[in-house]
Amino acid sequence: MTKFRPCIDLHNGQVKQLVGTSLSSNNNDPKTNFVSTKSAGYYADIYRKDVLLGGHVIKLGPGNDVAAREALSAFPGGLQVGGGIKLDNAADWLDWGASHIIITSWLFDDEGNFLFEKLSQLVDEIGKNRVVLDLSCRAKGDGWIVTMNRWQSLTNLEINAATIRELSNNCDEFLIHAVDKEGKCEGIDTRLVELLGKYSTIPVTYAGGANELGDFNKVEELSAGKVDLSVGSALDLFGGKMIGYADCLAWNKRI
């Protein structure tokens, strides 16, 4: 059954909601929907009290390690962490309280070629059951291409049945932001959700574009309940006016 998955997005040490396509290499002035006066630990403690497991903390660029560690300390074992994760620091983030590490850019070379041997090294180091693959992607033609470098650069990895099936054997979950939708509150990518539900055999969290509580029903129907939904800019917890956090909790409790 489709569940609500919480998130904490960090930029320059603050909890923010950004428009995904506005991120740039200088990291200075992305389009911002929300900047919180509360700490990352504040949100993590809310999720802990509400027993919302499996949320993700994403470090969007440098300057976010302190805030991320604060969130993990507030909810040890309850949150996944991603952003700048590599083989040489993955175990550290697990020691600091992450349930899983979320990995993307390190698995590609500078030209965007996927390096499967790096994924194998990571799995050997920390175990398949602690790895979440971030396959956040942008639309290209009739399909989707995985992005790296804070969603800026296209890689050579396409989101399709073969990719999903092969990588499912080498991680515990997928996290997939529809980057073209992220932060815009213009509706989810229904074709992408349907594809993920059709081919994934492991848990998947989709993020990007949710703008009404009915999107939970939509994701559940499109994916046969196999894809979970994360909500950011539309959520009242982050200044949004479209979806209530209390309603998301109620949705989960129906399961």
Buried (B, 14 or more C-beta within 10 A) or exposed (E): EBBBBBBBBBBBBBBBBBBBBEBEEEBEEBEBBBBBEEBBBBBBBBBBEBEBBBBBBBBBBEBBBEBBBBBBBBBEEBBBBBBBBEBEBBBEBBEBBBBBBBBBBBBBEEEBEBEEEBBEEBBEEBEBEBBBBBBBBBBEEEEBBBBBBBBBBBBEBBBEEEBBEEBBEBBBBBBBBBBBBBBBBEBBBBBBBBBBBBBBEBBBBBBBBBBBBEBBEBBBBBBEBBBBBBBBBBBBBBEBEBBBBEBBBEBBEEE
